[in-house]
Amino acid sequence: MISERQIDLLAGHLVHGLIARGSILALADEKDLIACVVEMMSANFEQETRIEDEADKQAEALARQNPGVDPARLRAGIRQRLAAKAGFTL
């Protein structure tokens, strides 16, 4: 998982870069934009973690029921299905 410091730095770099290149016209203070991006990115990473945890749990249960199944492949399929169901892009 990415740390909060890394998210802060990434959000700052993203917002500053977009403003510097003229890709966006900031109608709010740069630090407020960064805070919004940090909040959005943090929520995204938390959702991804929840999906991965649920996929691990389901894959483990199914692998016990079907010992011949490749657990990594099973987990990947479950992860994709859970993400699609939540409208989340991995």
MOPAC internal coordinates of N, CA, C and O (Angstrom, degrees):
PM7 1SCF
backbone

  N    0.0000 0     0.00 0     0.00 0    0    0    0
  C    1.4511 1     0.00 0     0.00 0    1    0    0
  C    1.5216 1   108.61 1     0.00 0    2    1    0
  O    1.2310 1   121.24 1   -32.37 1    3    2    1
  N    1.2671 1   115.23 1   147.63 1    3    2    1
  C    1.4552 1   122.40 1   179.93 1    5    3    2
  C    1.5352 1   108.88 1   -82.77 1    6    5    3
  O    1.2310 1   120.37 1   -39.14 1    7    6    5
  N    1.3281 1   116.89 1   140.86 1    7    6    5
  C    1.4663 1   120.25 1  -177.87 1    9    7    6
  C    1.5301 1   111.15 1   -79.29 1   10    9    7
  O    1.2310 1   121.34 1   -17.32 1   11   10    9
  N    1.3300 1   115.03 1   162.68 1   11   10    9
  C    1.4661 1   119.53 1   179.14 1   13   11   10
  C    1.5219 1   110.97 1   -63.52 1   14   13   11
  O    1.2310 1   120.58 1   144.38 1   15   14   13
  N    1.3104 1   116.50 1   -35.62 1   15   14   13
  C    1.4713 1   120.27 1   177.79 1   17   15   14
  C    1.5234 1   110.15 1   -62.53 1   18   17   15
  O    1.2310 1   120.39 1   136.56 1   19   18   17
  N    1.3218 1   116.85 1   -43.44 1   19   18   17
  C    1.4646 1   120.43 1   178.64 1   21   19   18
  C    1.5265 1   110.99 1   -63.49 1   22   21   19
  O    1.2310 1   120.38 1   140.24 1   23   22   21
  N    1.3230 1   116.88 1   -39.76 1   23   22   21
  C    1.4655 1   120.48 1   177.74 1   25   23   22
  C    1.5250 1   109.86 1   -63.56 1   26   25   23
  O    1.2310 1   120.30 1   135.83 1   27   26   25
  N    1.3372 1   117.04 1   -44.17 1   27   26   25
  C    1.4682 1   120.84 1   178.39 1   29   27   26
  C    1.5259 1   111.18 1   -59.16 1   30   29   27
  O    1.2310 1   120.75 1   133.94 1   31   30   29
  N    1.3278 1   116.17 1   -46.06 1   31   30   29
  C    1.4626 1   120.23 1  -179.30 1   33   31   30
  C    1.5280 1   111.47 1   -65.23 1   34   33   31
  O    1.2310 1   120.69 1   137.31 1   35   34   33
  N    1.3153 1   116.29 1   -42.69 1   35   34   33
  C    1.4615 1   120.54 1   179.80 1   37   35   34
  C    1.5246 1   111.31 1   -64.67 1   38   37   35
  O    1.2310 1   120.39 1   136.50 1   39   38   37
  N    1.3120 1   116.86 1   -43.50 1   39   38   37
  C    1.4671 1   120.77 1   178.94 1   41   39   38
  C    1.5259 1   110.66 1   -63.72 1   42   41   39
  O    1.2310 1   120.39 1   137.55 1   43   42   41
  N    1.3210 1   116.86 1   -42.45 1   43   42   41
  C    1.4614 1   120.72 1   178.17 1   45   43   42
  C    1.5124 1   111.68 1   -62.18 1   46   45   43
  O    1.2310 1   120.80 1   136.09 1   47   46   45
  N    1.3154 1   116.07 1   -43.91 1   47   46   45
  C    1.4653 1   121.03 1   178.87 1   49   47   46
  C    1.5316 1   110.72 1   -63.25 1   50   49   47
  O    1.2310 1   120.44 1   136.38 1   51   50   49
  N    1.3068 1   116.76 1   -43.62 1   51   50   49
  C    1.4622 1   121.72 1  -179.48 1   53   51   50
  C    1.5252 1   111.37 1   -62.69 1   54   53   51
  O    1.2310 1   120.49 1   127.74 1   55   54   53
  N    1.3168 1   116.67 1   -52.26 1   55   54   53
  C    1.4672 1   120.59 1  -177.57 1   57   55   54
  C    1.5224 1   110.62 1   -64.29 1   58   57   55
  O    1.2310 1   120.58 1   133.74 1   59   58   57
  N    1.3278 1   116.50 1   -46.26 1   59   58   57
  C    1.4633 1   119.51 1  -179.47 1   61   59   58
  C    1.5298 1   110.67 1   -61.29 1   62   61   59
  O    1.2310 1   120.42 1   136.80 1   63   62   61
  N    1.3194 1   116.81 1   -43.20 1   63   62   61
  C    1.4667 1   120.92 1   179.43 1   65   63   62
  C    1.5206 1   112.72 1   -62.91 1   66   65   63
  O    1.2310 1   120.30 1   137.22 1   67   66   65
  N    1.3237 1   117.03 1   -42.78 1   67   66   65
  C    1.4686 1   120.44 1   179.25 1   69   67   66
  C    1.5249 1   111.62 1   -64.15 1   70   69   67
  O    1.2310 1   120.61 1   139.72 1   71   70   69
  N    1.3193 1   116.43 1   -40.28 1   71   70   69
  C    1.4664 1   120.32 1   178.86 1   73   71   70
  C    1.5279 1   110.24 1   -69.26 1   74   73   71
  O    1.2310 1   120.35 1   135.24 1   75   74   73
  N    1.3312 1   116.93 1   -44.76 1   75   74   73
  C    1.4662 1   121.38 1  -177.80 1   77   75   74
  C    1.5264 1   111.89 1   -62.03 1   78   77   75
  O    1.2310 1   119.93 1   142.51 1   79   78   77
  N    1.3281 1   117.73 1   -37.49 1   79   78   77
  C    1.4689 1   121.28 1  -179.67 1   81   79   78
  C    1.5219 1   112.29 1   -82.09 1   82   81   79
  O    1.2310 1   120.62 1   172.79 1   83   82   81
  N    1.3046 1   116.42 1    -7.21 1   83   82   81
  C    1.4555 1   119.59 1  -178.64 1   85   83   82
  C    1.5192 1   113.12 1    78.78 1   86   85   83
  O    1.2310 1   120.59 1  -165.17 1   87   86   85
  N    1.3276 1   116.48 1    14.83 1   87   86   85
  C    1.4655 1   120.30 1   179.58 1   89   87   86
  C    1.5218 1   111.60 1   -69.33 1   90   89   87
  O    1.2310 1   121.09 1   150.81 1   91   90   89
  N    1.3242 1   115.52 1   -29.19 1   91   90   89
  C    1.4656 1   120.13 1   175.66 1   93   91   90
  C    1.5259 1   109.01 1  -132.89 1   94   93   91
  O    1.2310 1   121.15 1   -28.10 1   95   94   93
  N    1.2901 1   115.40 1   151.90 1   95   94   93
  C    1.4585 1   122.30 1   173.68 1   97   95   94
  C    1.5239 1   106.06 1  -106.54 1   98   97   95
  O    1.2310 1   120.93 1   -69.33 1   99   98   97
  N    1.3183 1   115.82 1   110.67 1   99   98   97
  C    1.4606 1   120.63 1  -175.31 1  101   99   98
  C    1.5195 1   110.75 1   -72.55 1  102  101   99
  O    1.2310 1   120.78 1   -61.74 1  103  102  101
  N    1.3130 1   116.11 1   118.26 1  103  102  101
  C    1.4587 1   121.73 1   176.29 1  105  103  102
  C    1.5252 1   110.74 1   -95.83 1  106  105  103
  O    1.2310 1   120.64 1   175.00 1  107  106  105
  N    1.3175 1   116.38 1    -5.00 1  107  106  105
  C    1.4633 1   122.68 1   177.97 1  109  107  106
  C    1.5244 1   107.78 1  -128.09 1  110  109  107
  O    1.2310 1   121.12 1   -11.00 1  111  110  109
  N    1.3109 1   115.47 1   169.00 1  111  110  109
  C    1.4561 1   120.99 1   178.36 1  113  111  110
  C    1.5335 1   109.46 1   -62.99 1  114  113  111
  O    1.2310 1   120.59 1   -36.62 1  115  114  113
  N    1.3274 1   116.47 1   143.38 1  115  114  113
  C    1.4624 1   121.07 1  -177.64 1  117  115  114
  C    1.5254 1   111.50 1   -57.49 1  118  117  115
  O    1.2310 1   119.80 1   139.95 1  119  118  117
  N    1.3301 1   117.99 1   -40.05 1  119  118  117
  C    1.4728 1   119.13 1  -178.97 1  121  119  118
  C    1.5303 1   111.52 1   -66.75 1  122  121  119
  O    1.2310 1   120.12 1   149.17 1  123  122  121
  N    1.3359 1   117.37 1   -30.83 1  123  122  121
  C    1.4646 1   120.26 1   176.15 1  125  123  122
  C    1.5258 1   110.84 1   -69.67 1  126  125  123
  O    1.2310 1   120.68 1   141.41 1  127  126  125
  N    1.3228 1   116.30 1   -38.59 1  127  126  125
  C    1.4712 1   120.25 1   176.62 1  129  127  126
  C    1.5214 1   110.33 1   -64.43 1  130  129  127
  O    1.2310 1   120.93 1   137.30 1  131  130  129
  N    1.3260 1   115.83 1   -42.70 1  131  130  129
  C    1.4649 1   120.15 1   178.94 1  133  131  130
  C    1.5256 1   109.94 1   -61.39 1  134  133  131
  O    1.2310 1   120.10 1   137.55 1  135  134  133
  N    1.3252 1   117.41 1   -42.45 1  135  134  133
  C    1.4693 1   120.96 1   179.13 1  137  135  134
  C    1.5267 1   111.12 1   -60.62 1  138  137  135
  O    1.2310 1   120.29 1   139.94 1  139  138  137
  N    1.3285 1   117.06 1   -40.06 1  139  138  137
  C    1.4730 1   120.59 1   177.86 1  141  139  138
  C    1.5248 1   111.30 1   -64.97 1  142  141  139
  O    1.2310 1   120.71 1   137.62 1  143  142  141
  N    1.3278 1   116.25 1   -42.38 1  143  142  141
  C    1.4648 1   120.46 1   179.64 1  145  143  142
  C    1.5282 1   110.03 1   -66.14 1  146  145  143
  O    1.2310 1   120.18 1   139.20 1  147  146  145
  N    1.3260 1   117.26 1   -40.80 1  147  146  145
  C    1.4675 1   121.18 1   177.80 1  149  147  146
  C    1.5255 1   110.03 1   -59.98 1  150  149  147
  O    1.2310 1   120.53 1   134.56 1  151  150  149
  N    1.3185 1   116.59 1   -45.44 1  151  150  149
  C    1.4656 1   120.88 1  -179.95 1  153  151  150
  C    1.5300 1   110.98 1   -61.39 1  154  153  151
  O    1.2310 1   120.74 1   135.66 1  155  154  153
  N    1.3221 1   116.19 1   -44.34 1  155  154  153
  C    1.4591 1   120.89 1  -179.71 1  157  155  154
  C    1.5349 1   111.07 1   -64.92 1  158  157  155
  O    1.2310 1   120.54 1   134.73 1  159  158  157
  N    1.3296 1   116.57 1   -45.27 1  159  158  157
  C    1.4625 1   120.15 1  -179.02 1  161  159  158
  C    1.5237 1   111.28 1   -65.99 1  162  161  159
  O    1.2310 1   120.30 1   139.48 1  163  162  161
  N    1.3262 1   117.03 1   -40.52 1  163  162  161
  C    1.4673 1   120.63 1   179.36 1  165  163  162
  C    1.5228 1   110.71 1   -61.92 1  166  165  163
  O    1.2310 1   120.57 1   135.66 1  167  166  165
  N    1.3217 1   116.51 1   -44.34 1  167  166  165
  C    1.4681 1   120.67 1   178.16 1  169  167  166
  C    1.5262 1   110.71 1   -61.93 1  170  169  167
  O    1.2310 1   120.55 1   140.80 1  171  170  169
  N    1.3256 1   116.55 1   -39.20 1  171  170  169
  C    1.4569 1   121.56 1   179.72 1  173  171  170
  C    1.5298 1   110.55 1   -63.67 1  174  173  171
  O    1.2310 1   120.17 1   133.54 1  175  174  173
  N    1.3276 1   117.28 1   -46.46 1  175  174  173
  C    1.4608 1   120.51 1  -179.86 1  177  175  174
  C    1.5274 1   111.33 1   -66.64 1  178  177  175
  O    1.2310 1   120.05 1   144.35 1  179  178  177
  N    1.3337 1   117.51 1   -35.65 1  179  178  177
  C    1.4632 1   120.54 1   177.11 1  181  179  178
  C    1.5269 1   110.89 1   -65.32 1  182  181  179
  O    1.2310 1   120.30 1   138.21 1  183  182  181
  N    1.3198 1   117.03 1   -41.79 1  183  182  181
  C    1.4682 1   121.17 1   178.13 1  185  183  182
  C    1.5270 1   110.17 1   -62.98 1  186  185  183
  O    1.2310 1   120.65 1   137.60 1  187  186  185
  N    1.3281 1   116.36 1   -42.40 1  187  186  185
  C    1.4610 1   120.03 1   178.91 1  189  187  186
  C    1.5269 1   110.55 1   -61.85 1  190  189  187
  O    1.2310 1   120.24 1   138.64 1  191  190  189
  N    1.3182 1   117.15 1   -41.36 1  191  190  189
  C    1.4628 1   121.32 1   178.86 1  193  191  190
  C    1.5256 1   111.11 1   -63.62 1  194  193  191
  O    1.2310 1   120.35 1   137.46 1  195  194  193
  N    1.3295 1   116.93 1   -42.54 1  195  194  193
  C    1.4742 1   120.25 1   177.93 1  197  195  194
  C    1.5299 1   110.60 1   -61.70 1  198  197  195
  O    1.2310 1   120.21 1   137.74 1  199  198  197
  N    1.3251 1   117.20 1   -42.26 1  199  198  197
  C    1.4656 1   121.05 1   179.26 1  201  199  198
  C    1.5210 1   110.02 1   -63.31 1  202  201  199
  O    1.2310 1   120.08 1   135.35 1  203  202  201
  N    1.3260 1   117.46 1   -44.65 1  203  202  201
  C    1.4630 1   120.85 1  -179.51 1  205  203  202
  C    1.5258 1   111.48 1   -64.85 1  206  205  203
  O    1.2310 1   120.24 1   138.97 1  207  206  205
  N    1.3308 1   117.14 1   -41.03 1  207  206  205
  C    1.4668 1   120.16 1   178.65 1  209  207  206
  C    1.5276 1   111.21 1   -62.97 1  210  209  207
  O    1.2310 1   120.43 1   136.01 1  211  210  209
  N    1.3262 1   116.78 1   -43.99 1  211  210  209
  C    1.4644 1   120.72 1   179.02 1  213  211  210
  C    1.5312 1   110.75 1   -65.86 1  214  213  211
  O    1.2310 1   120.30 1   140.78 1  215  214  213
  N    1.3231 1   117.04 1   -39.22 1  215  214  213
  C    1.4682 1   120.75 1   178.12 1  217  215  214
  C    1.5233 1   110.37 1   -63.79 1  218  217  215
  O    1.2310 1   120.18 1   138.34 1  219  218  217
  N    1.3236 1   117.26 1   -41.66 1  219  218  217
  C    1.4673 1   120.89 1   177.38 1  221  219  218
  C    1.5246 1   110.74 1   -60.18 1  222  221  219
  O    1.2310 1   120.93 1   134.45 1  223  222  221
  N    1.3219 1   115.82 1   -45.55 1  223  222  221
  C    1.4668 1   120.97 1  -178.34 1  225  223  222
  C    1.5292 1   110.83 1   -62.93 1  226  225  223
  O    1.2310 1   120.43 1   132.59 1  227  226  225
  N    1.3303 1   116.79 1   -47.41 1  227  226  225
  C    1.4651 1   120.11 1  -179.18 1  229  227  226
  C    1.5279 1   111.41 1   -67.29 1  230  229  227
  O    1.2310 1   120.22 1   139.70 1  231  230  229
  N    1.3251 1   117.18 1   -40.30 1  231  230  229
  C    1.4672 1   120.65 1  -179.28 1  233  231  230
  C    1.5219 1   110.77 1   -65.57 1  234  233  231
  O    1.2310 1   120.57 1   140.48 1  235  234  233
  N    1.3132 1   116.51 1   -39.52 1  235  234  233
  C    1.4623 1   120.34 1   178.60 1  237  235  234
  C    1.5250 1   110.82 1   -62.40 1  238  237  235
  O    1.2310 1   120.55 1   136.07 1  239  238  237
  N    1.3199 1   116.55 1   -43.93 1  239  238  237
  C    1.4672 1   120.72 1   179.75 1  241  239  238
  C    1.5277 1   110.88 1   -64.90 1  242  241  239
  O    1.2310 1   120.15 1   135.39 1  243  242  241
  N    1.3199 1   117.31 1   -44.61 1  243  242  241
  C    1.4675 1   120.36 1  -179.76 1  245  243  242
  C    1.5238 1   112.10 1   -69.26 1  246  245  243
  O    1.2310 1   119.97 1   145.63 1  247  246  245
  N    1.3307 1   117.66 1   -34.37 1  247  246  245
  C    1.4648 1   120.93 1   178.91 1  249  247  246
  C    1.5267 1   110.66 1   -66.39 1  250  249  247
  O    1.2310 1   120.24 1   145.51 1  251  250  249
  N    1.3346 1   117.14 1   -34.49 1  251  250  249
  C    1.4634 1   120.01 1   176.87 1  253  251  250
  C    1.5241 1   111.13 1   -67.24 1  254  253  251
  O    1.2310 1   120.43 1   144.69 1  255  254  253
  N    1.3381 1   116.78 1   -35.31 1  255  254  253
  C    1.4603 1   121.32 1   179.83 1  257  255  254
  C    1.5260 1   111.68 1   -75.91 1  258  257  255
  O    1.2310 1   120.29 1   150.97 1  259  258  257
  N    1.3302 1   117.05 1   -29.03 1  259  258  257
  C    1.4684 1   122.76 1  -177.39 1  261  259  258
  C    1.5274 1   109.11 1  -129.63 1  262  261  259
  O    1.2310 1   119.95 1   -96.08 1  263  262  261
  N    1.3349 1   117.70 1    83.92 1  263  262  261
  C    1.4666 1   121.10 1  -173.84 1  265  263  262
  C    1.5348 1   115.10 1   -60.59 1  266  265  263
  O    1.2310 1   118.92 1   157.00 1  267  266  265
  N    1.3047 1   119.67 1   -23.00 1  267  266  265
  C    1.4578 1   121.51 1  -177.49 1  269  267  266
  C    1.5197 1   114.66 1   -83.06 1  270  269  267
  O    1.2310 1   120.18 1   175.71 1  271  270  269
  N    1.3028 1   117.27 1    -4.29 1  271  270  269
  C    1.4624 1   121.76 1  -175.99 1  273  271  270
  C    1.5277 1   110.06 1   -82.96 1  274  273  271
  O    1.2310 1   120.76 1   -38.76 1  275  274  273
  N    1.3266 1   116.16 1   141.24 1  275  274  273
  C    1.4640 1   121.70 1   176.27 1  277  275  274
  C    1.5331 1   108.68 1   -72.25 1  278  277  275
  O    1.2310 1   119.75 1   -67.20 1  279  278  277
  N    1.3357 1   118.08 1   112.80 1  279  278  277
  C    1.4690 1   120.33 1  -175.59 1  281  279  278
  C    1.5378 1   113.93 1   -62.86 1  282  281  279
  O    1.2310 1   120.07 1   144.62 1  283  282  281
  N    1.3120 1   117.48 1   -35.38 1  283  282  281
  C    1.4693 1   120.51 1  -179.61 1  285  283  282
  C    1.5234 1   110.65 1   -66.67 1  286  285  283
  O    1.2310 1   121.01 1   137.69 1  287  286  285
  N    1.3126 1   115.68 1   -42.31 1  287  286  285
  C    1.4656 1   120.24 1   179.37 1  289  287  286
  C    1.5325 1   110.60 1   -68.06 1  290  289  287
  O    1.2310 1   121.07 1   139.82 1  291  290  289
  N    1.3127 1   115.55 1   -40.18 1  291  290  289
  C    1.4571 1   121.48 1   178.06 1  293  291  290
  C    1.5321 1   110.21 1   -62.11 1  294  293  291
  O    1.2310 1   120.62 1   133.88 1  295  294  293
  N    1.3261 1   116.42 1   -46.12 1  295  294  293
  C    1.4630 1   121.58 1   179.49 1  297  295  294
  C    1.5221 1   110.90 1   -61.59 1  298  297  295
  O    1.2310 1   120.21 1   137.42 1  299  298  297
  N    1.3225 1   117.20 1   -42.58 1  299  298  297
  C    1.4708 1   121.04 1  -179.61 1  301  299  298
  C    1.5286 1   110.78 1   -62.48 1  302  301  299
  O    1.2310 1   120.52 1   138.03 1  303  302  301
  N    1.3226 1   116.61 1   -41.97 1  303  302  301
  C    1.4611 1   120.41 1   178.92 1  305  303  302
  C    1.5216 1   112.37 1   -65.46 1  306  305  303
  O    1.2310 1   121.04 1   136.57 1  307  306  305
  N    1.3242 1   115.61 1   -43.43 1  307  306  305
  C    1.4650 1   120.19 1   178.75 1  309  307  306
  C    1.5260 1   109.83 1   -64.42 1  310  309  307
  O    1.2310 1   120.91 1   137.99 1  311  310  309
  N    1.3152 1   115.86 1   -42.01 1  311  310  309
  C    1.4721 1   121.07 1   179.68 1  313  311  310
  C    1.5276 1   110.83 1   -59.69 1  314  313  311
  O    1.2310 1   120.42 1   135.09 1  315  314  313
  N    1.3265 1   116.81 1   -44.91 1  315  314  313
  C    1.4671 1   121.12 1   178.83 1  317  315  314
  C    1.5292 1   110.89 1   -63.26 1  318  317  315
  O    1.2310 1   120.76 1   137.30 1  319  318  317
  N    1.3180 1   116.14 1   -42.70 1  319  318  317
  C    1.4675 1   120.63 1  -179.32 1  321  319  318
  C    1.5243 1   111.11 1   -64.60 1  322  321  319
  O    1.2310 1   120.40 1   135.48 1  323  322  321
  N    1.3307 1   116.83 1   -44.52 1  323  322  321
  C    1.4667 1   120.45 1   179.03 1  325  323  322
  C    1.5307 1   111.39 1   -64.07 1  326  325  323
  O    1.2310 1   120.65 1   139.61 1  327  326  325
  N    1.3153 1   116.36 1   -40.39 1  327  326  325
  C    1.4680 1   120.30 1   179.55 1  329  327  326
  C    1.5215 1   110.61 1   -65.14 1  330  329  327
  O    1.2310 1   120.50 1   136.08 1  331  330  329
  N    1.3253 1   116.64 1   -43.92 1  331  330  329
  C    1.4671 1   120.36 1   179.66 1  333  331  330
  C    1.5260 1   110.47 1   -63.45 1  334  333  331
  O    1.2310 1   120.79 1   139.06 1  335  334  333
  N    1.3248 1   116.09 1   -40.94 1  335  334  333
  C    1.4642 1   120.61 1   179.92 1  337  335  334
  C    1.5342 1   111.14 1   -62.72 1  338  337  335
  O    1.2310 1   120.68 1   145.23 1  339  338  337
  N    1.3376 1   116.31 1   -34.77 1  339  338  337
  C    1.4654 1   121.32 1  -179.80 1  341  339  338
  C    1.5297 1   112.13 1   -86.47 1  342  341  339
  O    1.2310 1   120.50 1   176.72 1  343  342  341
  N    1.3402 1   116.65 1    -3.28 1  343  342  341
  C    1.4628 1   119.65 1  -177.32 1  345  343  342
  C    1.5148 1   111.79 1    70.53 1  346  345  343
  O    1.2310 1   120.81 1  -148.64 1  347  346  345
  N    1.3242 1   116.06 1    31.36 1  347  346  345
  C    1.4644 1   122.64 1  -175.09 1  349  347  346
  C    1.5186 1   109.10 1  -109.90 1  350  349  347
  O    1.2310 1   120.43 1   -47.06 1  351  350  349
  N    1.3107 1   116.79 1   132.94 1  351  350  349
  C    1.4628 1   121.26 1   177.97 1  353  351  350
  C    1.5163 1   109.15 1   -95.17 1  354  353  351
  O    1.2310 1   120.86 1   -55.05 1  355  354  353
  N    1.3280 1   115.96 1   124.95 1  355  354  353
  C    1.4671 1   120.19 1   177.94 1  357  355  354
  C    1.5062 1   110.73 1   -87.36 1  358  357  355
  O    1.2310 1   120.10 1   180.00 1  359  358  357

